[in-house]
Amino acid sequence: MVTLHEGKHYIVNNDHIATAEEAAKLSAEEGKKQTLTYQVLEKHNHSDNMEHLEIKFDSMGVYDNTYVGILQTAYASGLKEFPMPCVFTNCHNCLCAVGGTINTDVHKYAESACKKSGGIFVPPHEAVIHQYMREMIVKSGDMSIVSDSHTRYGTQGSVSIGEGGPELAKAMLGKYYEIDYPEVIGVFMTGAPKPWVGPMDVALSIIGKVFKNNFVKNKVLEFIGPGVSSMSMDFRNGIDTMTTESACLSSVWATDDKVKEYFEIHKRPNDFKRMQQGDAALYDGIVEINLDTIVPMIALPFHPSNAYPLADVIADPEKYLGMVEKEAERVFENNKDIHLDLRSKIHNGKIKVDQAAIAGCAAGSFENIYAVDQIAKKLNRGLGTFPLNIYPASQPIMYELNKIGVLNDLMNYGARVKTAFCGPCFGASDAPGNNDFCIRHSTRNFPNREGSSPANGQIASVALMDSKSIAATAFNGGYLTSAEDCPVEFTVPTYEFNSNIYDNIVYNGYGKAQPETEIVYGPSIKDWPQMSALTDNLLLQVASVIRDEVTTTDELIPSGETASYRSNPYKISEFTLIRKDPEYVGKAKAVQVYEKARVAGDAAKTAEIYEVLKAAGVDTPVEELMKTTGIGSVLYAKRPGDGSAREYAASCQKVLGGLANICIEYATKRYRSNCVNWGMLPFTYPDDNINLEVGEYVYLPGIRKAVEEGATRFEATIIGKDGSTRTMELELNGVSEAEKKVLLAGSLINSYKAE
């Protein structure tokens, strides 16, 4: 189905991978320039070379889980007016159901900010962020930056990037996005999907092949080949959104007449540009996909890369559900009250599912939901008590589905149709019951992403599937079923986009800033705390050691229950690592007490922690140490930061006094960027068996000078709980000049204030 070709390869004439004889006659320098990626990046690069890029974007987007912190950073750094179209959607906290007035206060804050600084305000329930960007903003050949990891508008010919909040604040201030030229992977597609195969099936086939071996990590995926034309725009969008789960940086697709038609339908014909790679484009690797061979897939808990043919799981439920139970033992090894019993879902050899949802940027498309209706009509039976929840991705999509009768059909069969909302993707709605097994066409199935709370003794799990197979399951009594087993001749009517829906409700203030507008602040909207510059030396206590192979951002700071508190950095920080290490917050705060004492000039209190330095031969007077040696905590995890772009995974550590991370490698560029932008030193240590324990100290003498001088190796002294000492060489690689300024200043906010 999916074949990986390592090393550099040419795609010739968009129809085959070059043979060795053909490649020998081609120019590598010219081949690189013939990729779509190069064409777009060159247009947006403002540096004097293409190896280190300084990008300026054409548009940007933020949403109600992220925009308060971003705006607080930007306004503190001098924001007056948005330099490009900036979309504010309200698609994560739009239920306004938890936390009293918090969520509506946040929406009023954003609306007033859009009026003040010229933003575009999309009210709650109108559209999820990525659907609005696709429908109204993104152009072929452009670049967008959005505060969400699933920022993928490659199908429209855009190389768009999901990043953490500080990078969005930089864009708001007209600053460059700095990045080394990325490697580019050609996704060469041939054939055409079978009628019962959907976009999630293709996406999971790719993710399952490339995630665990890092084949596309931090690289751009370029979708090309004759197979592209076999897929509709909704189908392409469904694949494109999910590329985030491969750990790639971004994506871009060749554009054709179907893309042209998409822009025409959405009344933006002038925003289309035909884009095709050159006759001999050179890629840093190839993912070859024969679409004819793709079958319905399922990603078992607890990651989209746990992908298997659905037929295999249906045929041997004991084997596959047993695998998930074993994985749950590892995931929840620190919580002895948690026990996942999925094999209890097997009835007469069949897997009985508890709940299903089709939602968000990956699944809430017109075509996906129309296909669900066709399967419902084919099976022609009601859902009974089985809960199937469907969320169209925008009001225009919902309007059109309603106009042609699809929503009436689905509600007649028992489906619950709801407005545009990202909730099922991050655990803010449709939270299942304890030990439930759910199926979803959404973006992620990380632990607790469905809304359960292990800290309270709750556990549930989600498997990812395509909408077609979800419909086949839902209308078959909830027994796991492949769409291949209820074949339908799928037809899709022409989609008509009703732009009046947005014209009548969206506030479009771009280019019309009203600086006299007062920002509306609710009582739960708090500024970022004051942060100190990097001191000459650092004394850090190890607050947590996580030895999982990968630590997701959901584990660093959970989704779901924290959503309402993201306008308050102090409140949300209380949730840091609560699912993975509930003792972390208390340990970090205990160390932070001493840093607060140091800043306040309390020599007696600060002296208590400086006592440990005597073991490292430091006998400097306390008064001098208070001037030169900062105090904080440090977190160790092997590969932290997989998943979401949310900056809180880093900022919450900083709010609690975290000053550094140590890891083998950062799971994503965006998490490392978040750490740097919050002034946390992004150390790496290549040894998988690091000798580091919670409660030990890491002493970093001369760290400020080392950062100033661009040092990439640094000898730290580890002070054990028994007073023994040993040394450890930490690495500080890939720190750019811009990042150096931020680290020295102690945060991006401090750096911009200094300017």
C-alpha positions in Angstrom: 0.0 0.0 0.0 2.6 2.5 1.1 6.3 2.1 0.2 9.1 4.3 1.5 12.1 5.2 -0.6 15.0 6.6 1.5 17.5 9.1 0.2 17.3 11.6 -2.7 15.0 10.7 -5.6 13.7 12.6 -8.6 10.1 12.5 -9.8 10.1 12.8 -13.5 7.2 14.3 -15.4 4.9 13.8 -12.4 4.5 10.1 -13.5 7.4 8.1 -12.1 10.4 7.9 -9.8 13.6 8.4 -11.8 15.7 5.4 -12.5 19.4 5.5 -11.5 20.3 6.1 -15.2 17.8 9.0 -15.4 19.0 10.5 -12.1 22.6 10.5 -13.2 21.8 13.0 -16.0 19.9 15.5 -13.7 21.1 18.4 -11.7 20.5 18.2 -7.9 20.6 22.0 -7.5 18.0 22.5 -10.2 15.9 19.6 -9.0 15.5 21.1 -5.5 14.2 24.3 -7.1 11.6 22.4 -9.1 9.7 21.4 -6.0 6.5 23.2 -5.0 8.0 23.8 -1.6 11.0 25.7 -2.9 8.7 27.8 -5.1 6.6 28.9 -2.2 9.4 29.3 0.4 11.6 31.3 -2.0 8.7 33.8 -2.6 8.3 34.3 1.2 12.0 34.3 2.2 13.5 37.7 3.3 17.0 36.5 4.2 19.9 36.6 1.8 20.1 32.8 1.3 17.7 29.9 1.1 19.4 27.8 3.7 18.3 29.9 6.6 14.9 31.3 5.9 13.3 34.4 7.3 9.6 34.0 6.4 6.8 36.5 6.4 3.3 35.1 6.2 0.3 36.2 4.2 -2.3 35.5 6.9 -2.7 34.1 10.3 -5.3 32.5 12.6 -5.8 32.0 16.3 -8.7 30.6 18.3 -10.2 30.8 21.8 -7.9 28.3 23.5 -4.9 30.3 22.5 -5.6 33.9 21.5 -5.6 35.5 24.9 -2.1 34.5 25.8 -0.9 35.4 22.3 -2.5 38.8 22.4 -1.2 39.5 25.9 2.3 38.7 24.6 1.8 40.8 21.5 0.3 43.9 23.2 3.0 43.7 25.9 5.5 43.8 23.0 4.0 46.8 21.2 1.3 45.5 18.9 -0.8 48.3 17.4 -2.4 46.9 14.3 -2.4 43.4 12.6 -0.1 43.5 9.6 -2.0 40.9 7.7 -5.5 39.2 7.9 -5.7 37.7 11.3 -8.7 35.4 12.0 -10.0 34.8 15.5 -12.4 31.8 15.7 -14.2 30.6 18.7 -14.3 26.8 18.1 -12.8 25.3 21.2 -14.6 27.0 24.1 -17.7 27.9 22.3 -20.0 25.8 24.5 -19.6 28.4 27.3 -20.7 25.6 29.7 -17.8 25.3 32.2 -16.2 27.9 34.5 -19.0 30.5 34.7 -18.4 33.6 32.6 -14.9 32.7 31.6 -15.4 31.6 28.0 -17.8 34.4 27.0 -15.5 36.9 28.7 -12.7 35.6 26.5 -14.8 35.9 23.3 -15.7 39.5 24.2 -12.0 40.2 24.8 -11.2 38.9 21.3 -14.0 40.8 19.6 -12.8 44.1 21.2 -9.2 43.3 20.2 -10.3 42.7 16.6 -12.0 46.1 16.6 -9.0 47.8 18.2 -6.3 46.2 16.0 -8.1 45.2 12.8 -8.8 41.5 13.2 -11.4 39.2 11.8 -13.8 37.8 14.5 -15.7 34.6 13.8 -18.3 34.1 16.5 -18.9 30.8 18.3 -20.4 27.9 16.4 -19.8 29.5 13.0 -16.7 27.5 11.9 -13.7 25.6 13.2 -10.5 27.5 12.6 -9.1 25.5 9.7 -12.4 25.3 7.8 -12.8 29.1 7.9 -9.2 29.6 6.7 -9.8 27.2 3.8 -13.1 28.8 2.8 -12.2 32.4 3.2 -8.5 33.2 3.6 -5.9 30.9 2.1 -4.7 31.5 -1.4 -2.6 29.3 -3.8 1.1 29.9 -3.3 0.7 31.7 0.0 1.7 30.9 3.6 -0.3 31.0 6.8 0.6 30.6 10.4 -2.0 29.4 12.9 -1.8 28.6 16.6 -2.9 25.0 16.0 -0.8 22.0 15.1 -3.3 20.8 12.4 -2.7 23.9 10.3 -2.6 22.3 6.9 -3.8 24.1 3.8 -1.6 22.3 1.4 -4.4 21.2 -0.9 -4.9 24.8 -1.9 -1.2 25.2 -2.8 -0.2 26.8 0.5 2.8 25.9 2.8 1.1 26.7 6.1 2.5 26.1 9.5 1.0 25.4 13.0 3.0 27.0 15.8 2.9 27.9 19.4 1.7 31.3 20.7 4.9 33.2 20.8 5.6 32.6 17.1 2.1 34.0 16.4 2.9 37.0 18.5 6.0 37.5 16.5 4.0 37.4 13.3 1.5 39.9 14.7 4.5 42.2 15.3 5.7 41.9 11.7 8.7 39.8 12.8 10.3 37.0 10.7 9.6 33.3 11.3 13.1 31.8 11.2 13.8 28.3 10.1 16.4 26.4 8.3 15.4 25.2 4.9 13.5 21.9 5.5 13.9 18.6 3.8 11.1 17.8 1.4 9.4 14.4 1.0 7.6 13.6 -2.1 4.3 11.8 -1.5 3.9 10.2 -4.9 0.3 9.0 -5.5 -1.0 6.6 -8.2 -4.3 4.9 -8.7 -7.6 5.9 -7.1 -9.3 5.0 -3.8 -12.0 2.4 -3.7 -15.5 3.6 -3.1 -15.6 2.4 0.5 -12.2 4.0 1.3 -12.1 7.5 2.8 -9.5 10.1 3.5 -8.8 8.9 7.0 -7.9 5.4 5.6 -5.3 7.0 3.4 -4.0 9.2 6.2 -3.6 6.4 8.7 -1.9 4.2 6.1 0.7 7.0 5.8 1.0 7.8 9.5 1.4 4.1 10.4 4.3 3.8 8.0 6.3 7.0 8.8 5.7 8.2 12.3 7.7 5.7 14.4 10.8 5.8 12.2 10.8 9.6 11.9 10.8 9.4 8.2 9.1 12.7 7.7 9.8 14.5 11.0 10.0 18.3 10.6 10.0 17.9 6.9 7.5 19.2 4.3 5.2 16.6 2.5 4.7 17.4 -1.1 1.7 15.5 -2.6 2.2 14.8 -6.3 1.6 12.2 -8.9 -1.3 11.1 -11.1 -3.3 9.8 -8.1 -3.9 13.3 -6.8 -6.5 14.1 -9.5 -8.5 11.0 -8.5 -9.5 12.7 -5.2 -12.0 15.4 -4.5 -11.0 18.5 -2.5 -12.8 17.3 0.6 -11.0 14.0 0.3 -7.7 15.8 -0.1 -8.4 18.1 2.9 -9.2 15.0 5.1 -5.7 13.6 4.3 -3.9 16.9 4.5 -5.2 17.7 8.0 -4.0 14.4 9.4 -0.4 14.9 8.0 0.3 16.6 11.3 0.2 13.2 13.0 3.1 12.1 10.9 5.3 14.7 12.7 6.0 16.6 9.5 6.4 20.4 9.5 3.9 21.2 6.7 2.5 20.0 3.4 1.7 21.3 -0.1 -0.2 19.7 -3.0 -0.1 20.2 -6.7 -3.2 22.2 -7.7 -5.5 21.3 -10.6 -9.0 22.0 -12.0 -10.6 20.7 -8.8 -8.8 23.2 -6.8 -9.8 25.9 -9.3 -13.4 24.8 -8.9 -13.1 24.9 -5.1 -12.0 28.6 -5.2 -14.8 29.4 -7.7 -17.4 27.7 -5.4 -16.2 29.8 -2.5 -16.3 32.9 -4.7 -12.6 33.6 -4.7 -11.6 32.6 -8.3 -8.7 35.1 -8.3 -7.0 33.3 -5.3 -6.4 30.2 -7.4 -3.0 29.6 -8.9 -2.1 26.4 -10.9 1.0 24.9 -9.2 2.9 21.9 -10.5 6.4 20.7 -9.7 9.0 20.8 -12.4 9.8 18.0 -14.9 12.5 16.6 -12.6 11.9 17.6 -9.0 14.3 16.3 -6.4 13.1 15.1 -3.0 14.9 14.0 0.2 12.8 10.8 0.3 9.6 9.4 -1.3 6.4 8.0 0.2 4.9 6.1 -2.6 1.2 5.3 -2.3 -0.9 3.1 -4.6 -4.3 4.4 -3.8 -5.9 1.3 -5.4 -4.5 -0.8 -2.6 -5.6 1.3 0.4 -8.2 -0.5 2.6 -10.3 0.7 5.5 -8.0 1.3 8.5 -8.3 1.8 12.2 -5.8 3.5 14.6 -6.0 1.8 17.9 -5.4 3.7 21.2 -3.3 5.6 22.0 -1.8 7.2 18.9 -2.8 7.7 15.2 0.3 5.7 14.2 -1.1 2.5 15.8 -2.7 1.8 12.4 -4.0 -1.6 11.2 -6.3 -2.8 8.5 -9.8 -2.7 10.0 -10.6 -6.2 8.7 -7.7 -7.6 10.7 -9.0 -6.1 14.0 -12.5 -7.3 13.3 -11.2 -10.8 12.5 -9.1 -11.2 15.7 -10.5 -8.9 18.4 -8.8 -10.8 21.3 -5.4 -10.1 19.8 -5.8 -6.4 19.1 -7.8 -5.4 22.1 -5.3 -7.3 24.3 -2.5 -5.3 22.7 -4.3 -2.0 23.7 -4.8 -3.3 27.3 -1.1 -4.0 27.6 -0.3 -0.6 26.2 -2.7 1.0 28.8 -0.7 -0.7 31.6 2.4 1.1 30.4 0.7 4.4 29.8 -0.9 4.4 33.2 1.8 2.6 35.1 1.9 5.3 37.8 -1.8 5.1 38.5 -2.7 1.7 40.0 -6.4 2.5 40.2 -6.7 2.5 36.4 -7.5 -0.7 34.5 -8.7 -0.8 30.9 -10.8 -3.8 30.1 -11.5 -3.6 26.3 -11.9 -7.4 25.8 -15.1 -7.0 27.7 -16.4 -5.3 24.5 -16.2 -8.6 22.6 -19.6 -10.2 22.2 -20.0 -13.4 20.2 -16.6 -12.6 18.5 -17.6 -9.0 17.6 -16.4 -5.8 19.1 -19.3 -3.7 20.5 -18.4 0.0 20.3 -19.9 2.4 22.9 -19.9 5.8 21.0 -19.0 7.5 17.7 -18.2 11.0 16.6 -17.5 12.6 13.3 -16.1 16.1 13.8 -13.8 19.0 13.2 -11.3 20.0 10.5 -10.6 16.3 9.6 -14.1 15.0 9.2 -16.8 17.7 9.3 -16.8 18.2 5.5 -19.8 18.3 3.3 -18.7 15.1 1.4 -17.9 13.1 4.5 -21.3 13.8 6.1 -23.1 13.2 2.8 -21.4 9.7 2.7 -22.7 8.9 6.2 -26.2 9.7 5.0 -25.8 7.4 2.0 -24.7 4.5 4.2 -27.6 5.2 6.6 -30.0 5.0 3.7 -28.4 1.8 2.5 -28.7 0.0 5.8 -32.1 1.8 6.5 -32.3 1.2 10.2 -32.2 3.5 13.3 -29.3 3.8 15.7 -31.2 2.6 18.7 -29.4 3.8 21.8 -26.0 4.0 20.0 -24.7 7.6 20.2 -23.5 9.0 16.9 -22.5 12.7 17.1 -21.9 14.7 13.9 -20.4 18.2 13.8 -20.3 19.9 10.4 -17.1 22.0 10.2 -18.8 25.3 9.4 -22.3 26.9 9.2 -22.1 27.1 5.4 -21.6 23.3 5.3 -24.4 22.7 7.8 -26.7 25.0 5.8 -26.1 23.1 2.6 -26.5 19.7 4.2 -29.7 21.0 5.7 -30.9 22.5 2.5 -30.6 19.2 0.6 -32.2 17.2 3.4 -29.2 15.3 4.7 -29.4 16.5 8.2 -33.1 15.6 8.4 -32.3 12.1 7.1 -29.6 11.6 9.7 -31.6 13.0 12.6 -34.5 10.7 11.5 -32.2 7.7 11.9 -31.1 8.9 15.3 -27.9 10.8 14.8 -27.2 13.9 16.9 -26.2 16.8 14.6 -24.4 19.6 16.3 -22.8 22.9 15.3 -19.2 23.6 14.4 -17.0 22.7 17.4 -13.6 21.1 17.9 -14.6 19.5 21.2 -14.5 15.8 20.3 -10.9 16.3 19.1 -9.6 17.3 22.5 -12.1 16.0 25.1 -14.4 19.0 25.6 -17.6 17.2 24.5 -19.0 13.8 24.1 -16.8 12.5 27.0 -17.5 8.8 27.2 -18.3 6.6 30.1 -15.6 4.8 32.2 -14.0 1.9 30.2 -15.9 3.0 27.0 -14.4 2.1 23.6 -15.2 4.9 21.1 -14.6 5.4 17.4 -14.0 8.8 16.0 -13.1 10.5 12.7 -11.2 13.3 14.4 -7.5 14.1 14.6 -6.1 12.4 17.7 -6.6 9.4 20.0 -3.9 10.2 22.6 -4.6 9.0 26.2 -7.5 10.9 27.8 -8.0 12.9 24.6 -11.6 11.8 24.7 -12.2 13.5 28.0 -11.7 10.9 30.7 -9.8 11.8 33.8 -7.3 9.1 35.2 -6.6 11.3 38.2 -10.2 10.7 39.2 -10.1 7.0 38.5 -11.6 7.3 35.0 -10.4 5.7 31.8 -11.8 5.4 28.3 -10.2 5.1 24.8 -10.6 6.1 21.2 -9.9 4.4 17.9 -9.6 6.6 14.8 -11.6 5.5 11.7 -12.9 7.0 8.6 -16.5 8.4 8.6 -17.6 5.7 6.1 -16.7 2.8 8.4 -17.9 4.7 11.4 -21.3 5.0 9.7 -21.2 1.3 8.8 -20.5 0.5 12.5 -23.1 2.9 13.9 -25.9 1.7 11.7 -25.0 -2.0 12.4 -25.9 -1.8 16.0 -22.6 -0.4 17.1 -20.7 -3.6 16.1 -17.3 -2.7 14.6 -17.9 -2.9 10.8 -15.9 -1.9 7.7 -17.5 0.2 5.0 -16.3 -2.4 2.6 -19.0 -4.7 4.0 -21.8 -2.4 3.1 -20.8 -1.1 -0.3 -22.5 2.0 -1.6 -22.3 3.7 -5.0 -21.3 7.0 -3.5 -22.4 10.1 -5.4 -21.9 13.7 -4.3 -24.1 16.6 -5.5 -22.5 20.0 -6.4 -21.8 22.0 -3.3 -23.1 25.5 -3.1 -21.4 27.9 -0.7 -23.6 30.5 1.0 -21.3 33.4 1.7 -24.2 35.4 3.3 -23.8 33.3 6.4 -20.4 34.9 7.1 -21.3 38.3 5.7 -24.1 38.6 8.2 -22.2 37.6 11.3 -18.4 37.8 11.0 -16.7 41.0 12.0 -14.0 41.8 9.3 -11.9 44.6 10.6 -8.8 43.9 8.6 -7.4 47.3 7.5 -9.9 49.1 9.6 -8.3 49.3 13.1 -10.0 51.4 15.7 -7.2 52.1 18.2 -9.5 54.1 20.5 -11.4 50.8 21.3 -11.1 49.7 24.9 -10.2 46.0 25.4 -12.8 44.2 27.4 -11.2 42.2 30.3 -13.1 39.6 32.3 -11.9 38.7 35.8 -10.2 35.5 34.7 -8.0 37.2 32.1 -4.6 37.6 33.6 -1.3 39.0 32.3 1.8 36.8 32.1 4.0 37.0 35.3 7.2 39.0 35.4 10.1 36.9 34.3 13.8 37.3 35.0 16.6 37.4 32.5 19.0 34.5 32.4 21.4 34.8 35.3 25.2 34.1 35.2 24.7 30.7 36.8 21.7 28.4 37.4 20.8 26.0 40.2 17.9 23.7 39.0 16.1 21.0 40.9 14.8 18.0 38.9 11.1 18.2 39.3 10.1 15.2 37.1 11.8 12.4 35.1 9.6 10.8 32.4 11.0 7.8 30.7 8.3 7.2 28.1 9.6 7.0 24.6 7.4 10.0 23.6 5.6 12.5 25.9 2.7 14.3 24.2 1.7 17.9 24.8 -1.6 16.5 26.2 0.5 14.8 28.9 2.5 18.0 29.5 -0.7 20.0 29.9 -4.0 18.2 29.3 -6.6 19.2 26.9 -10.3 19.1 27.8 -10.7 20.2 31.4 -8.1 23.0 31.1 -9.7 24.7 28.2 -11.6 27.2 30.2 -8.5 28.4 32.1 -6.2 29.3 29.3 -6.7 33.0 29.8 -5.2 32.6 33.3 -1.6 31.4 33.3 -1.6 30.8 37.0 -4.8 28.7 37.0 -3.9 26.6 34.1 -0.4 25.9 35.4 -2.0 23.9 38.2 -2.8 21.2 35.6 0.8 20.8 34.4 1.7 17.1 34.1 -1.3 16.1 36.2 -2.0 13.0 34.0 1.6 11.9 33.9 3.2 13.1 37.2 0.7 14.5 39.6 3.5 15.5 42.0 5.2 17.8 39.5 3.3 21.0 40.3 4.0 20.7 44.0 7.7 20.0 43.5 8.1 22.8 41.0 6.4 25.3 43.3 8.5 24.2 46.2 11.7 25.2 44.3 10.1 28.4 43.0 9.7 29.6 46.6 13.4 30.1 46.7 13.6 32.0 43.4 10.8 34.3 44.6 12.8 34.9 47.8 15.9 35.6 45.8 14.1 38.2 43.6 12.6 39.8 46.7 16.0 40.1 48.4 15.2 37.5 51.2 18.7 36.3 51.9 17.7 34.1 54.9 15.2 32.1 52.8 17.4 31.9 49.7 20.4 30.7 51.7 18.5 27.5 52.5 18.7 26.2 48.9 22.2 27.6 48.2 23.5 25.2 50.9 23.5 22.4 48.3 26.1 24.3 46.3 28.8 23.6 48.9 28.8 20.0 47.7 30.0 21.4 44.3 32.7 23.4 46.0 30.9 26.7 45.8 31.4 28.8 48.9 30.4 32.2 47.6 28.6 34.5 50.1 24.8 34.3 49.8 24.5 38.0 48.9 26.7 37.5 45.9 24.9 34.3 44.8 21.6 36.1 44.9 23.0 38.5 42.2 24.4 35.8 40.0 22.6 32.5 40.5 19.0 31.9 39.5 16.9 29.1 41.0 14.4 27.0 39.2 13.2 23.5 38.2 14.1 21.3 35.3 12.1 18.6 33.5 13.5 15.5 31.9 11.6 13.5 29.2 13.0 11.4 26.4 11.1 13.0 23.5 8.7 15.7 24.7 6.2 17.7 22.7 4.5 15.4 20.3 1.1 16.6 19.2 -0.5 20.0 19.8 1.1 23.4 19.1 -0.3 24.8 22.4 2.3 27.0 24.0 0.9 26.1 27.5 2.9 22.9 27.4 5.9 25.1 27.8 4.6 28.3 29.4 3.0 26.4 32.3 6.4 25.1 33.2 7.8 28.6 33.1 5.0 30.0 35.3 5.9 27.3 37.8 9.5 28.3 37.7 10.8 25.9 35.1 14.0 27.2 33.5 15.2 24.3 31.3 14.2 21.0 29.7 16.5 18.1 29.1 15.7 15.4 26.6 17.1 13.1 23.9 15.4 15.1 21.3 12.3 17.3 21.0 9.4 15.5 19.4 8.4 18.6 17.3 10.0 21.8 16.3 7.0 23.8 17.7 7.4 22.5 21.2 11.1 23.3 21.2 10.3 26.8 19.9 7.8 27.2 22.7 10.4 26.3 25.3 12.8 28.8 23.8 10.3 31.6 23.5 9.4 31.2 27.2 13.1 31.4 28.1 13.6 27.7 29.0 17.0 26.3 27.9 16.4 23.5 25.4 19.1 21.1 26.5 19.6 17.7 24.9 21.4 14.6 26.2 21.9 11.8 23.8 22.2 8.9 26.2 18.9 7.0 26.5 19.8 5.8 30.0 20.3 9.2 31.6 21.4 9.0 35.3 19.1 11.7 36.7 16.6 11.4 39.5 13.8 13.6 40.9 15.1 15.8 43.7 18.6 16.0 42.5 20.1 19.4 41.5 21.7 20.5 38.2 24.2 23.3 38.7 25.1 25.3 35.6 28.0 27.7 36.3 28.7 30.3 33.7 25.6 29.4 31.7 24.8 33.0 30.6 28.3 33.5 29.2 28.1 30.1 27.4 24.8 31.1 25.7 26.2 34.5 24.8 29.2 32.8 23.1 27.1 30.2 21.3 28.4 27.2 23.2 26.9 23.9 22.1 28.3 21.7 24.9 28.1 22.5 28.6 29.3 20.7 31.6 26.8 20.6 34.3 27.4 19.4 37.9 24.8 17.0 39.3 24.3 17.2 43.0 22.7 14.1 44.4 20.2 13.9 47.3 23.0 12.5 49.4 25.4 15.4 48.6 27.5 13.4 46.1 28.4 15.1 42.8 29.1 14.0 39.3 29.3 15.8 35.9 27.1 15.6 32.9 27.7 17.1 29.5 24.5 18.7 28.1 24.1 19.9 24.6 22.6 23.2 23.4 22.3 22.7 19.7 20.8 24.8 16.9 20.3 28.0 18.9 19.9 30.8 16.3 20.9 34.4 17.0 17.3 35.4 17.5 16.7 32.5 19.9 19.9 33.5 21.8 18.5 36.9 22.4 15.2 35.4 23.8 17.1 33.0 26.1 19.3 35.7 27.5 16.3 38.0 28.1 14.4 35.2 29.8 11.4 35.2 27.5 10.2 36.6 24.2 8.2 39.2 26.0 11.3 40.4 27.8 13.3 40.4 24.6 10.8 42.6 22.8 10.4 45.0 25.8 14.2 45.4 25.7 14.0 46.4 22.0 
